[in-house]
């Protein structure tokens, strides 16, 4: 009997592996056919004006509303199936929550902790799916993702037993998709890796491995890659309302935020991927019960000396009884996040209480005092939770799984989820659109193996070739590699055509601005400084300092008049306030 069961399990496993192998082989063949004849080296996106003209004239199979991670994921999935696709975003790609993560590409140790402590199978399933998807995202965005070790300081024997079990289970759930195996560090080894760590009652630490990412740039490059394969991607186009015939949506009225002109887009089916604004868009179509719960999460960026050397750190129990992360990112330390009930507002701002809470949590693990001058940015985002029951609004008990809904009259909604599972969510939404609205595709979903632009010829030693070929400083060459992948050579040519330093502190060049305008849909100063160069997330004071230089360059490039320049100065100032500028300045003045 036992032998029969073992034989059956082995046979089922072998059959499953064979099926997955055949599917993978079929997808890879489809990707090869799709890439055949594509000019990866010389392609350039259409100018925004031409894209707007296309939006007015073409009838699309699918129009995606929302340019966050799931939205651009839907656009890329749909266009690589051979569909005619448009995407509109009211602000910039990744303007909202998708650029305001903890910079982790993870299954979720925190969610696994909830699964064990509350015996919640839904959380357990979320972690397993996310761990599976994590490896896939790292494969398609190799230059914007990495593997990092994360330390869990242990101050009691019971905690050691618990986290040994928890992290071993985390490894097991990832199985062959694991990016590393957890291990125990002695007290001495822990102290060597984190010299400022509070040592009272310290036993040692557990270390596990997870993924890290540049969230905003992955989001932007997914949009650029969608355009490369034929989608019309346009930021600063705001959805206004649906237009119906006999109850069926035929088009949408949208506003070009830049020119302040309205026009209609004709589409067979719309996919709403607007995160926390899901209810607002759905209620433009049908009157229905709200399904979203908004959770505001705030982060701070501070000096890397407050975390372990080359490692992240898990705060296992914050003062509000949660887990929190300290993650090394671009030579800084990102700490977060808080979790409080949020109000629906596109321009989320951190407040002083949230910033102080995060500083206090970092201080708990540091023997040296945290200096406010070393806290250089703070930002907030709204996590989109889907209610599991109509009366459940407690985000601690809700699961960060995604949900797709077909209103059966031309609108599909995809909402919820997390960064790691964006491909899976997008695939489900496009599958639903194809089946429900009889869309003719050339092939199945290929996004499991569609790499973002900059990955085709990427290698981790690409910066050394750039440095030797052009006699470039290795630090700057590494920055170009880690930001642009194999496009580093093209960006370097731009820095020669448009010479000059943008930021001495962070070694950014003027030429990068021009490249991002031409190749990455940058339209406004915040697009460059916050979501493509990420200066606002790293150092809001430096972003403020170099902002006028970027505004001048963009005003000359786009021929802005005085009225437009004044508007851009105001908009940029407002955006810096969402990066904690006013709150941090008040903190400094108080200290």
C-alpha positions as CSV (number, residue, x, y, z in Angstrom):
1,X,0.0,0.0,0.0
2,X,2.8,2.5,1.0
3,X,4.8,1.5,-2.1
4,X,1.7,2.1,-4.3
5,X,1.3,5.6,-2.8
6,X,5.0,6.5,-3.2
7,X,4.9,5.2,-6.8
8,X,1.8,7.2,-7.5
9,X,3.2,10.4,-6.1
10,X,6.5,10.0,-8.0
11,X,4.5,9.3,-11.2
12,X,2.3,12.4,-10.7
13,X,5.4,14.5,-10.1
14,X,7.1,13.2,-13.2
15,X,4.0,13.8,-15.3
16,X,3.7,17.4,-13.9
17,X,7.4,18.1,-14.7
18,X,6.9,16.8,-18.2
19,X,3.8,19.0,-18.8
20,X,5.6,22.1,-17.4
21,X,8.6,21.3,-19.6
22,X,6.4,21.1,-22.7
23,X,4.6,24.3,-21.8
24,X,7.9,26.1,-21.2
25,X,9.3,24.9,-24.4
26,X,6.2,26.1,-26.3
27,X,6.4,29.5,-24.7
28,X,10.1,29.9,-25.5
29,X,9.3,29.0,-29.1
30,X,6.6,31.7,-29.1
31,X,9.0,34.3,-27.7
32,X,11.7,33.4,-30.3
33,X,9.1,33.9,-33.1
34,X,7.9,37.2,-31.5
35,X,11.5,38.6,-31.2
36,X,12.5,37.5,-34.7
37,X,13.2,40.6,-36.7
38,X,12.9,43.0,-33.8
39,X,15.5,45.8,-33.6
40,X,16.5,45.7,-29.9
41,X,19.5,48.0,-30.4
42,X,18.0,50.9,-32.4
43,X,14.3,51.0,-31.6
44,X,12.9,54.3,-30.3
45,X,9.4,55.0,-28.9
46,X,7.0,57.2,-30.8
47,X,6.7,60.8,-29.7
48,X,3.8,61.4,-27.3
49,X,2.0,63.5,-29.9
50,X,1.9,60.6,-32.3
51,X,0.7,58.2,-29.6
52,X,-2.1,60.6,-28.7
53,X,-3.1,60.7,-32.4
54,X,-3.2,56.9,-32.5
55,X,-5.4,56.8,-29.4
56,X,-7.9,59.0,-31.2
57,X,-8.0,57.1,-34.5
58,X,-7.5,53.4,-33.7
59,X,-10.1,50.9,-32.3
60,X,-8.3,48.8,-29.8
61,X,-8.9,45.2,-28.7
62,X,-7.9,46.2,-25.1
63,X,-7.3,49.5,-23.4
64,X,-5.8,49.2,-19.9
65,X,-6.6,52.0,-17.5
66,X,-3.8,52.4,-15.0
67,X,0.0,52.4,-15.4
68,X,1.1,50.6,-12.2
69,X,2.7,47.2,-12.1
70,X,-0.5,45.2,-12.9
71,X,-1.6,47.7,-15.6
72,X,1.7,47.6,-17.5
73,X,1.8,43.8,-16.9
74,X,-1.7,43.6,-18.6
75,X,-0.5,45.7,-21.6
76,X,2.6,43.6,-22.1
77,X,0.7,40.3,-21.8
78,X,-2.0,41.4,-24.2
79,X,0.2,43.0,-26.9
80,X,2.6,39.9,-27.0
81,X,-0.5,37.8,-27.7
82,X,-1.0,39.8,-30.9
83,X,-3.8,42.1,-29.7
84,X,-4.1,45.8,-30.4
85,X,-3.4,47.4,-27.1
86,X,-3.5,50.9,-25.5
87,X,-2.6,51.9,-21.9
88,X,-3.5,55.2,-20.3
89,X,-2.3,56.5,-17.0
90,X,-3.6,59.7,-15.3
91,X,-0.1,60.5,-13.9
92,X,3.2,58.9,-14.7
93,X,3.9,55.2,-15.0
94,X,4.4,53.9,-11.4
95,X,3.4,57.2,-9.9
96,X,1.3,55.6,-7.2
97,X,1.8,52.5,-5.0
98,X,3.9,50.6,-7.4
99,X,6.9,52.9,-6.8
100,X,6.3,53.1,-3.1
101,X,7.2,49.5,-1.9
102,X,9.8,48.4,0.5
103,X,11.9,47.5,-2.6
104,X,11.5,43.8,-1.8
105,X,10.6,41.2,-4.4
106,X,9.5,38.6,-1.9
107,X,7.1,35.8,-1.0
108,X,6.4,37.5,2.3
109,X,7.9,36.2,5.5
110,X,5.5,38.5,7.3
111,X,2.5,36.8,5.6
112,X,3.9,33.4,6.4
113,X,4.1,34.4,10.0
114,X,0.4,35.4,9.8
115,X,-0.4,32.0,8.2
116,X,1.3,30.1,11.0
117,X,0.1,32.3,13.9
118,X,-3.5,32.5,12.7
119,X,-3.6,29.2,10.9
120,X,-4.7,31.1,7.8
121,X,-4.5,28.9,4.6
122,X,-5.1,32.0,2.4
123,X,-2.0,33.7,3.6
124,X,-0.1,30.4,3.1
125,X,-1.3,30.1,-0.5
126,X,-0.3,33.8,-1.1
127,X,3.3,33.2,0.1
128,X,3.7,30.0,-2.0
129,X,2.4,31.7,-5.2
130,X,4.6,34.8,-4.6
131,X,7.7,32.7,-4.1
132,X,7.0,30.9,-7.3
133,X,6.5,34.2,-9.2
134,X,9.5,35.9,-7.6
135,X,12.0,33.9,-9.6
136,X,10.1,34.7,-12.8
137,X,10.3,38.5,-12.2
138,X,14.0,38.3,-11.5
139,X,14.5,36.4,-14.7
140,X,12.7,39.0,-16.9
141,X,14.3,42.0,-15.2
142,X,17.9,40.9,-14.3
143,X,19.6,44.3,-14.1
144,X,16.9,45.8,-11.8
145,X,16.6,42.9,-9.4
146,X,19.1,41.1,-7.0
147,X,19.3,38.6,-4.2
148,X,19.9,40.0,-0.7
149,X,20.5,38.2,2.6
150,X,18.2,39.5,5.4
151,X,19.1,39.2,9.1
152,X,16.7,38.4,11.8
153,X,18.3,39.4,15.2
154,X,17.4,36.8,17.9
155,X,17.1,37.9,21.6
156,X,15.4,34.8,23.1
157,X,15.7,31.0,22.6
158,X,12.0,30.7,21.9
159,X,12.4,33.2,19.0
160,X,15.3,31.2,17.7
161,X,13.2,28.0,17.5
162,X,10.3,29.8,16.0
163,X,12.2,31.7,13.3
164,X,14.3,28.6,12.5
165,X,11.1,26.8,11.7
166,X,9.5,29.7,9.9
167,X,12.5,30.4,7.6
168,X,13.1,26.7,6.9
169,X,9.4,26.5,5.8
170,X,9.9,29.6,3.7
171,X,12.8,27.9,1.9
172,X,10.8,24.7,1.5
173,X,7.9,26.5,0.0
174,X,10.1,28.1,-2.6
175,X,11.7,24.7,-3.4
176,X,13.6,24.9,-6.6
177,X,12.6,28.5,-7.0
178,X,14.6,29.4,-3.8
179,X,17.2,32.1,-4.1
180,X,19.2,30.9,-1.1
181,X,18.9,28.8,2.0
182,X,18.5,30.2,5.5
183,X,21.2,29.7,8.2
184,X,22.1,30.7,11.8
185,X,24.7,33.3,12.6
186,X,26.4,33.3,16.0
187,X,26.4,36.3,18.2
188,X,30.0,37.2,17.2
189,X,29.3,36.8,13.5
190,X,26.1,38.9,13.9
191,X,28.0,41.7,15.6
192,X,30.6,41.7,12.8
193,X,27.9,42.1,10.2
194,X,26.1,44.9,12.1
195,X,28.5,46.8,14.3
196,X,25.8,49.2,15.6
197,X,23.4,46.5,16.6
198,X,22.0,46.6,20.1
199,X,23.8,43.7,21.9
200,X,21.8,43.3,25.2
201,X,20.5,39.7,25.4
202,X,21.5,39.1,21.8
203,X,21.8,35.3,21.0
204,X,22.7,35.5,17.4
205,X,20.6,35.9,14.2
206,X,18.9,33.9,11.5
207,X,19.7,34.9,7.9
208,X,17.5,34.2,4.9
209,X,17.5,35.2,1.3
210,X,15.0,37.2,-0.7
211,X,14.7,39.3,-3.8
212,X,15.3,43.1,-4.0
213,X,14.2,45.4,-6.8
214,X,14.0,48.8,-8.3
215,X,10.2,48.9,-8.3
216,X,9.7,52.2,-10.2
217,X,12.2,51.4,-13.0
218,X,10.9,47.9,-13.5
219,X,7.4,49.4,-13.9
220,X,8.6,52.0,-16.4
221,X,10.5,49.5,-18.4
222,X,7.5,47.1,-18.5
223,X,5.7,50.0,-20.1
224,X,8.5,50.8,-22.5
225,X,8.8,47.1,-23.4
226,X,5.0,47.0,-24.1
227,X,5.5,49.9,-26.5
228,X,8.4,48.0,-28.1
229,X,6.1,45.1,-29.0
230,X,3.4,47.5,-30.4
231,X,1.3,48.8,-27.6
232,X,0.4,52.5,-27.4
233,X,1.5,53.6,-24.0
234,X,0.6,57.1,-22.8
235,X,1.0,58.7,-19.4
236,X,-0.8,61.8,-18.3
237,X,-4.0,60.7,-20.0
238,X,-6.8,60.6,-17.5
239,X,-9.9,58.4,-17.7
240,X,-13.1,60.5,-17.4
241,X,-16.2,58.4,-18.2
242,X,-17.5,55.4,-20.3
243,X,-19.7,55.8,-23.3
244,X,-22.3,53.0,-23.8
245,X,-24.6,51.8,-26.5
246,X,-27.5,49.6,-25.2
247,X,-25.7,49.1,-21.9
248,X,-22.4,48.0,-23.5
249,X,-19.2,50.1,-23.2
250,X,-18.0,51.2,-26.7
251,X,-15.5,53.9,-25.8
252,X,-14.2,56.1,-23.0
253,X,-13.8,59.8,-22.8
254,X,-10.3,60.7,-21.6
255,X,-8.4,63.9,-20.8
256,X,-4.9,64.7,-22.1
257,X,-3.6,66.2,-18.9
258,X,-0.8,68.0,-20.7
259,X,-2.9,69.8,-23.4
260,X,-6.1,69.8,-21.3
261,X,-8.1,68.4,-24.3
262,X,-10.7,65.6,-24.2
263,X,-11.1,62.9,-26.7
264,X,-12.6,59.4,-27.1
265,X,-10.9,56.0,-27.3
266,X,-12.7,53.2,-29.0
267,X,-12.1,49.8,-27.5
268,X,-13.6,46.3,-27.5
269,X,-12.9,45.7,-23.8
270,X,-11.4,47.9,-21.0
271,X,-9.2,46.5,-18.3
272,X,-9.2,48.6,-15.1
273,X,-6.0,48.2,-13.2
274,X,-6.2,51.3,-11.0
275,X,-5.5,49.7,-7.6
276,X,-7.1,51.6,-4.7
277,X,-9.2,53.6,-7.2
278,X,-11.0,50.4,-8.4
279,X,-14.4,51.3,-6.9
280,X,-14.3,54.8,-8.4
281,X,-13.8,53.4,-11.9
282,X,-16.3,50.5,-11.5
283,X,-19.0,52.8,-10.3
284,X,-18.6,54.8,-13.5
285,X,-19.9,51.7,-15.2
286,X,-22.3,50.0,-12.8
287,X,-23.5,51.0,-9.3
288,X,-22.1,48.3,-7.1
289,X,-20.9,47.7,-3.6
290,X,-17.4,49.0,-2.8
291,X,-14.9,46.1,-2.5
292,X,-11.6,48.0,-1.7
293,X,-10.0,48.7,1.7
294,X,-7.1,51.2,1.7
295,X,-4.0,50.7,3.9
296,X,-1.5,53.5,4.0
297,X,2.1,52.4,4.3
298,X,4.9,54.9,5.0
299,X,8.7,54.4,4.6
300,X,11.8,56.4,5.4
301,X,15.2,56.4,3.7
302,X,18.2,56.9,5.9
303,X,22.0,56.3,6.1
304,X,23.0,52.7,5.5
305,X,25.1,52.7,8.8
306,X,21.8,52.0,10.6
307,X,21.5,48.5,9.1
308,X,23.7,45.4,8.7
309,X,26.6,45.6,6.2
310,X,25.3,44.3,2.8
311,X,22.2,42.8,4.5
312,X,18.6,43.7,5.2
313,X,17.1,43.3,8.7
314,X,13.7,42.2,9.9
315,X,12.1,44.0,12.9
316,X,10.2,41.0,14.2
317,X,7.8,42.8,16.5
318,X,7.1,46.6,16.1
319,X,5.4,48.6,18.7
320,X,2.1,48.0,16.9
321,X,2.8,44.2,16.8
322,X,3.8,43.7,13.2
323,X,7.0,42.9,11.2
324,X,9.0,45.6,9.5
325,X,12.0,45.7,7.2
326,X,15.2,47.6,6.9
327,X,16.4,47.0,3.3
328,X,19.7,48.2,1.7
329,X,18.9,50.0,-1.5
330,X,21.2,52.1,-3.7
331,X,23.7,52.7,-0.8
332,X,20.8,53.8,1.5
333,X,18.6,52.0,3.9
334,X,14.8,51.9,3.3
335,X,12.8,51.2,6.4
336,X,9.1,50.4,6.4
337,X,6.4,50.2,6.5
338,X,3.7,51.5,8.8
339,X,0.2,50.2,8.3
340,X,-2.8,52.4,9.1
341,X,-6.2,52.9,7.5
342,X,-5.8,55.2,4.5
343,X,-7.9,57.8,2.8
344,X,-8.4,57.6,-1.0
345,X,-6.0,60.3,-2.3
346,X,-3.6,60.1,-5.2
347,X,-1.0,62.3,-3.6
348,X,-0.3,60.4,-0.3
349,X,2.0,62.3,2.2
350,X,3.8,60.9,5.2
351,X,3.1,62.7,8.5
352,X,5.5,63.4,11.4
353,X,4.0,60.7,13.7
354,X,4.6,58.0,11.0
355,X,8.2,59.2,10.4
356,X,8.9,59.3,14.2
357,X,7.5,55.8,14.6
358,X,9.8,54.5,11.9
359,X,12.8,56.3,13.3
360,X,12.0,54.8,16.8
361,X,11.8,51.3,15.3
362,X,15.3,51.7,13.6
363,X,16.6,53.0,16.9
364,X,15.5,49.8,18.7
365,X,18.2,47.9,17.0
366,X,20.9,50.5,17.0
367,X,23.3,51.3,19.9
368,X,24.1,54.7,18.3
369,X,21.5,57.5,18.2
370,X,19.7,58.0,14.9
371,X,20.4,61.6,13.6
372,X,17.5,63.3,11.8
373,X,19.9,64.7,9.3
374,X,20.6,61.1,8.1
375,X,16.9,60.6,7.3
376,X,16.8,61.9,3.7
377,X,13.3,61.0,2.4
378,X,10.0,59.6,3.4
379,X,7.0,58.5,1.3
380,X,3.6,56.8,1.6
381,X,1.5,54.6,-0.7
382,X,-1.9,53.0,-0.5
383,X,-2.0,49.2,-0.6
384,X,-5.1,48.0,-2.4
385,X,-6.8,45.2,-0.3
386,X,-9.9,43.4,-1.5
387,X,-12.5,42.8,1.1
388,X,-13.0,39.1,1.9
389,X,-16.4,39.9,3.4
390,X,-18.5,43.1,3.1
391,X,-17.9,44.0,6.7
392,X,-14.2,43.2,6.9
393,X,-12.0,46.3,6.8
394,X,-9.2,45.2,9.1
395,X,-6.1,45.1,6.8
396,X,-4.2,42.8,9.3
397,X,-6.7,40.0,8.6
398,X,-7.1,40.7,4.9
399,X,-5.0,38.8,2.3
400,X,-3.0,40.6,-0.4
401,X,-4.4,38.4,-3.1
402,X,-5.7,39.8,-6.4
403,X,-9.2,39.6,-7.8
404,X,-10.6,39.8,-11.3
405,X,-14.1,40.8,-12.1
406,X,-16.0,40.9,-15.4
407,X,-18.9,43.3,-15.5
408,X,-20.0,41.6,-18.7
409,X,-20.5,44.8,-20.6
410,X,-17.0,45.7,-21.7
411,X,-15.1,46.3,-18.4
412,X,-12.9,43.8,-16.6
413,X,-11.3,44.8,-13.3
414,X,-8.1,43.4,-11.9
415,X,-7.2,44.6,-8.4
416,X,-5.4,43.7,-5.2
417,X,-2.3,41.6,-5.1
418,X,1.3,42.6,-4.7
419,X,4.3,43.4,-6.8
420,X,5.6,39.9,-6.9
421,X,2.4,38.5,-8.4
422,X,1.7,41.2,-11.0
423,X,2.4,38.8,-14.0
424,X,0.0,36.2,-12.7
425,X,-2.7,38.8,-12.1
426,X,-2.2,40.4,-15.5
427,X,-2.3,36.9,-17.2
428,X,-5.7,36.2,-15.5
429,X,-7.2,39.5,-16.5
430,X,-6.1,39.1,-20.2
431,X,-7.3,35.5,-20.2
432,X,-10.7,36.7,-19.0
433,X,-10.8,39.4,-21.7
434,X,-9.9,37.0,-24.5
435,X,-12.5,34.4,-23.5
436,X,-15.3,36.7,-22.5
437,X,-15.1,39.1,-25.5
438,X,-13.9,36.6,-28.2
439,X,-10.7,38.4,-29.0
440,X,-8.5,36.8,-31.7
441,X,-5.0,36.1,-30.4
442,X,-2.0,34.8,-32.2
443,X,-0.6,32.8,-29.3
444,X,-1.0,32.2,-25.5
445,X,0.6,34.3,-22.8
446,X,4.3,34.6,-23.3
447,X,5.2,37.0,-20.4
448,X,6.9,34.2,-18.4
449,X,9.9,34.6,-20.7
450,X,9.5,38.2,-22.1
451,X,12.4,40.2,-20.7
452,X,12.2,43.9,-20.3
453,X,14.3,46.1,-22.7
454,X,17.8,46.3,-21.5
455,X,18.0,42.6,-20.7
456,X,18.7,41.1,-24.2
457,X,22.5,41.5,-24.1
458,X,22.8,42.2,-20.3
459,X,25.6,40.6,-18.2
460,X,26.8,41.4,-14.7
461,X,30.2,42.4,-16.0
462,X,28.8,44.7,-18.8
463,X,30.1,47.7,-16.9
464,X,33.7,46.6,-17.2
465,X,33.3,46.5,-21.0
466,X,31.8,50.0,-21.0
467,X,34.6,51.2,-18.7
468,X,37.4,49.8,-20.9
469,X,35.8,50.6,-24.2
470,X,35.2,54.3,-23.4
471,X,37.6,54.8,-20.6
472,X,34.6,55.5,-18.2
473,X,34.9,55.7,-14.5
474,X,33.9,52.3,-13.2
475,X,31.5,53.7,-10.6
476,X,29.6,55.6,-13.2
477,X,29.7,52.6,-15.6
478,X,28.2,50.4,-12.9
479,X,25.4,53.0,-12.3
480,X,24.6,52.9,-16.1
481,X,24.6,49.1,-16.1
482,X,22.4,48.8,-13.0
483,X,20.0,51.5,-14.2
484,X,19.7,50.8,-18.0
485,X,21.0,47.3,-18.5
486,X,22.4,46.8,-22.0
487,X,21.1,50.3,-22.9
488,X,24.1,51.6,-20.9
489,X,26.1,52.2,-24.1
490,X,23.3,54.2,-25.6
491,X,22.9,56.3,-22.5
492,X,26.6,56.9,-22.4
493,X,26.4,58.3,-25.9
494,X,23.7,60.7,-24.7
495,X,26.0,61.9,-21.8
496,X,28.7,62.7,-24.4
497,X,26.2,64.5,-26.7
498,X,24.7,66.4,-23.7
499,X,27.6,66.7,-21.3
500,X,27.5,67.9,-17.7
501,X,26.8,66.8,-14.2
502,X,23.2,66.8,-12.9
503,X,24.1,65.6,-9.3
504,X,27.6,65.4,-8.0
505,X,26.4,63.7,-4.8
506,X,24.8,60.8,-6.7
507,X,26.9,61.0,-9.9
508,X,24.0,61.5,-12.3
509,X,24.6,63.2,-15.7
510,X,22.6,65.7,-17.8
511,X,22.5,63.3,-20.7
512,X,20.4,60.8,-18.7
513,X,17.5,63.4,-18.7
514,X,17.5,63.6,-22.5
515,X,17.6,59.8,-22.8
516,X,14.7,59.4,-20.5
517,X,12.6,61.9,-22.4
518,X,13.4,60.1,-25.7
519,X,13.2,56.5,-24.6
520,X,11.3,56.3,-21.3
521,X,8.2,58.5,-21.6
522,X,9.5,61.2,-19.2
523,X,7.2,64.2,-19.5
524,X,7.6,66.1,-16.2
525,X,10.5,66.8,-13.8
526,X,9.2,64.4,-11.2
527,X,9.2,61.6,-13.9
528,X,13.0,62.0,-14.2
529,X,14.0,62.7,-10.6
530,X,11.7,60.4,-8.8
531,X,10.8,57.4,-10.9
532,X,13.7,57.1,-13.3
533,X,16.7,58.4,-11.4
534,X,15.0,57.8,-8.0
535,X,16.7,60.8,-6.4
536,X,13.5,61.9,-4.7
537,X,13.2,58.4,-3.0
538,X,16.9,58.5,-2.0
539,X,17.3,62.2,-1.0
540,X,14.5,64.7,-1.2
541,X,16.9,67.5,-0.4
542,X,19.1,66.7,-3.4
543,X,16.0,66.4,-5.6
544,X,14.9,69.9,-4.5
545,X,18.4,71.2,-5.2
546,X,18.7,69.8,-8.8
547,X,15.0,70.3,-9.6
548,X,15.5,73.8,-11.2
549,X,18.2,72.4,-13.5
550,X,15.9,69.6,-14.8
551,X,13.0,72.1,-15.2
552,X,15.2,74.3,-17.3
553,X,16.4,71.4,-19.5
554,X,12.8,70.1,-20.0
555,X,11.4,73.6,-20.7
556,X,14.0,74.1,-23.5
557,X,13.4,70.6,-24.9
558,X,9.6,70.9,-25.0
559,X,9.4,74.7,-25.6
560,X,7.3,75.4,-22.5
561,X,5.9,78.9,-22.2
562,X,6.1,80.9,-18.9
563,X,2.7,79.6,-17.7
564,X,3.7,76.0,-18.3
565,X,7.0,76.6,-16.5
566,X,5.2,78.0,-13.5
567,X,2.9,75.0,-13.4
568,X,5.7,72.6,-13.6
569,X,7.5,74.3,-10.7
570,X,4.4,74.1,-8.6
571,X,3.7,70.4,-9.5
572,X,7.3,69.5,-8.7
573,X,7.1,71.2,-5.4
574,X,3.9,69.4,-4.6
575,X,5.5,66.1,-5.5
576,X,8.5,66.7,-3.3
577,X,6.0,67.2,-0.4
578,X,4.9,63.6,-1.0
579,X,8.5,62.6,-0.5
580,X,8.4,64.1,3.0
581,X,10.2,67.4,2.3
582,X,8.2,69.6,4.6
583,X,7.9,67.0,7.5
584,X,11.6,66.3,7.4
585,X,12.5,70.0,7.4
586,X,10.2,70.6,10.4
587,X,12.0,67.7,12.2
588,X,15.4,69.3,11.5
589,X,14.2,72.7,12.8
590,X,12.8,71.1,15.9
591,X,16.0,69.2,16.7
